[in-house]
Amino acid sequence: MATPSDASTPAEVPDATRKRKTWLLALLLVLILAGAAGWAWYTLIGRWHESTDDAYVNGNVVEITPLVTGTVTSIGADDGDLVHAGQVLLRFDPSDSEVALQASEAKLARTVRQVRGLYSNVDALKAQVQTRQAELKKARENYDRRKVLADSGAIAAEELSHSRDDLTAAQSALDNARQQLNTSTALIDDTVVSSHPEVMAAASDLRQAYLDNARTTLVAPVTGYVAKRTVQLGQRLQPGTATMAVIPLDQVWIDANFKETQLRDMRIGQPVEITADLYGSEVKYSGTVDSLGAGTGSAFALLPAQNATGNWIKIVQRVPVRVHLNPEQLKDHPLRIGLSTVVEVDLHDQSGPALAQQPPQQASYTTQVYDRQLAEADRLIAQLIHDNSAASGKTAQR
């Protein structure tokens, strides 16, 4: 005998089946729509963009190192301070270098005066040659006159012999004077006082002494912010010792490490959008791809992987891509070296090259703060040569 529950079962089965089919169709429709949306997103957007969060701010770290040995007597800036190009950062005790500079100045002055003596000696020898020539002419005339008299028997042969000896002596004196003139002329030939080898050697010593004295003051090569100060007052430093660094934060860039599978369509010059963890998504930086690395990070590691060994496991490699930042945006929202960023490259424009096609036409970074030191040394040398040169126009024009 059938129970009430058994009697209702046949009527509920078709309804449950219909609901199941409806849910399955709805799920299938959702999957189809999701797949279509994913395909549309990849076709229209995803395939034209590559991004990575393995990206960090990088920049120039200008190390301040001495070129001469010295004891620190003054420190002009500390970590975090803004310094301008040419501003004094460190001073050494200048006593030793000033003494050496004074000795070099005296040496140059003495050398200039000695070279002046060489020019004066040549002038004196020229006058002496002229005198010897006149004496030779007089001796020859006397000899010729006495020879005529001796032929006629008017004078004795002995007097003619004495006249001949005088002529020979005058000729020897002239030859000796000419030899001395040639020797002295060789020491100054085709030179002026400032270009004489001895003066140039003394000037070179003075120039080096001046630079050594100037280098007891260390200046900032560029405008930036001080970091990594390790130097202390009274410390005795040797050339090349790291004292501090100056970082120009207006010249930073992004080193973005993309997977090798992301680089197929990446080209130099493509636009880039950057967000920094420091400011979050509210601040976006614009930039361009500046260059693609010449090798993977592992290839340039201190201990590169030995893939020829038996324990090799394939790992997707990353290649550093340098991204140039808009300097105007850095003024409003400065970045610091080492900060984390997220980089997204727009791949639509693939007309640019994957590698640089031309070498740099000019230096990437330069400084002129050291040019002044050499120019001032040259001015000092010119002044010393002028003050110790001969006043006569003849010597000055030689």
Long-range contacts (C-beta under 8 A, 24 or more apart in sequence): 47-347, 48-346, 48-347, 48-348, 49-344, 49-345, 49-346, 49-347, 50-258, 50-262, 50-265, 50-266, 50-344, 50-345, 50-347, 51-342, 51-343, 51-344, 51-345, 52-256, 52-257, 52-258, 52-259, 52-262, 52-342, 52-343, 53-340, 53-341, 53-342, 53-343, 54-256, 54-257, 54-258, 54-318, 55-254, 55-255, 55-256, 55-257, 55-274, 55-323, 55-340, 55-341, 55-342, 55-343, 56-254, 56-255, 56-338, 56-339, 56-340, 56-341, 57-252, 57-253, 57-254, 57-276, 57-335, 57-336, 57-337, 57-338, 57-339, 57-341, 58-252, 58-253, 58-254, 58-255, 58-337, 58-338, 59-247, 59-248, 59-249, 59-251, 59-252, 59-253, 59-337, 60-222, 60-247, 60-248, 60-251, 60-365, 61-227, 61-228, 61-245, 61-247, 61-337, 62-220, 62-221, 62-222, 62-224, 62-245, 62-246, 62-247, 62-248, 63-242, 63-245, 64-89, 64-90, 64-218, 64-220, 64-221, 64-242, 64-243, 64-244, 64-245, 64-246, 65-239, 65-240, 65-241, 65-242, 65-243, 66-90, 66-92, 66-215, 66-218, 66-237, 66-238, 66-239, 66-240, 66-241, 66-243, 67-215, 67-239, 68-92, 68-97, 68-212, 68-215, 68-216, 68-239, 69-236, 69-237, 69-238, 69-239, 70-97, 70-216, 70-236, 70-237, 71-234, 71-235, 71-236, 71-237, 72-231, 72-232, 72-233, 72-234, 72-235, 72-236, 72-237, 73-233, 74-233, 75-229, 75-231, 75-232, 75-233, 77-220, 77-226, 77-229, 77-244, 78-226, 78-229, 79-226, 79-227, 79-228, 79-229, 79-244, 80-225, 80-226, 80-227, 81-225, 81-226, 82-223, 82-224, 82-225, 82-226, 83-220, 83-223, 83-224, 83-225, 83-226, 83-246, 84-220, 84-223, 85-219, 85-220, 85-221, 85-222, 85-223, 85-367, 85-369, 86-219, 86-220, 86-369, 87-219, 87-220, 88-217, 88-218, 88-219, 89-218, 89-219, 89-220, 89-226, 89-243, 89-244, 89-246, 90-217, 90-218, 90-231, 90-243, 91-216, 91-217, 91-218, 92-216, 92-217, 92-218, 92-237, 93-216, 94-213, 94-216, 97-209, 97-212, 97-213, 97-216, 98-213, 100-209, 100-212, 100-213, 101-206, 101-209, 101-210, 101-212, 101-213, 103-209, 104-202, 104-205, 104-206, 104-208, 104-209, 104-210, 105-206, 105-380, 105-384, 107-202, 107-205, 107-206, 108-199, 108-202, 108-203, 108-205, 108-206, 108-381, 108-384, 108-385, 108-388, 109-384, 109-387, 109-388, 110-202, 111-198, 111-199, 111-201, 111-202, 112-193, 112-199, 112-202, 112-384, 112-385, 112-388, 112-389, 113-388, 114-198, 115-188, 115-193, 115-196, 115-198, 115-199, 116-193, 116-388, 116-389, 116-390, 116-395, 118-184, 118-187, 118-188, 118-196, 119-188, 119-193, 119-390, 119-395, 119-398, 120-390, 120-395, 121-184, 122-181, 122-184, 122-185, 122-188, 123-394, 125-177, 125-180, 125-181, 125-184, 126-181, 128-177, 128-180, 128-181, 129-174, 129-177, 129-178, 129-181, 131-177, 132-170, 132-173, 132-174, 132-177, 133-174, 135-170, 135-173, 135-174, 136-167, 136-170, 136-171, 136-173, 136-174, 138-170, 139-163, 139-166, 139-167, 139-169, 139-170, 139-171, 140-167, 140-170, 142-166, 142-167, 143-167, 188-398, 191-398, 192-396, 192-397, 192-398, 193-385, 193-389, 193-390, 193-395, 193-396, 193-398, 194-382, 194-385, 199-385, 203-381, 203-385, 206-377, 206-380, 206-381, 206-384, 207-374, 207-377, 207-378, 207-381, 210-373, 210-376, 210-377, 210-380, 211-373, 211-374, 211-377, 214-373, 214-376, 214-377, 215-373, 218-243, 219-369, 220-246, 220-369, 221-246, 221-367, 221-369, 221-370, 222-246, 222-248, 222-365, 222-367, 223-248, 224-248, 224-249, 225-249, 247-337, 249-330, 249-334, 249-335, 249-336, 249-337, 250-327, 250-330, 250-331, 251-327, 252-325, 252-330, 252-335, 252-336, 252-337, 253-290, 253-322, 253-323, 253-324, 253-325, 254-287, 254-322, 254-323, 254-325, 254-341, 254-343, 255-320, 255-321, 255-322, 255-323, 256-320, 256-321, 256-322, 256-323, 256-341, 256-343, 257-297, 257-318, 257-319, 257-320, 257-321, 258-318, 258-319, 258-321, 259-316, 259-317, 259-318, 260-296, 260-316, 260-317, 260-318, 260-319, 261-316, 263-292, 263-319, 263-321, 265-347, 265-350, 266-292, 266-321, 266-345, 266-347, 266-354, 267-347, 267-349, 267-350, 267-351, 267-352, 267-353, 267-354, 268-292, 268-352, 268-353, 268-354, 268-355, 268-356, 269-349, 269-351, 269-352, 270-345, 270-346, 270-347, 270-348, 270-349, 270-350, 270-352, 271-345, 271-346, 271-349, 272-323, 272-343, 272-344, 272-345, 272-346, 273-343, 273-344, 273-346, 274-323, 274-325, 274-341, 274-342, 274-343, 274-344, 275-341, 275-342, 276-333, 276-335, 276-339, 276-340, 276-341, 277-339, 277-340, 277-341, 277-342, 278-335, 278-336, 278-339, 279-333, 283-333, 285-325, 285-326, 285-329, 285-330, 285-333, 286-326, 286-329, 287-323, 287-324, 287-325, 287-326, 288-323, 288-324, 289-321, 289-322, 289-323, 289-324, 289-345, 289-352, 290-322, 290-323, 290-324, 291-321, 291-322, 291-356, 292-319, 292-321, 292-322, 292-354, 292-355, 293-319, 293-320, 293-321, 293-322, 295-319, 321-345
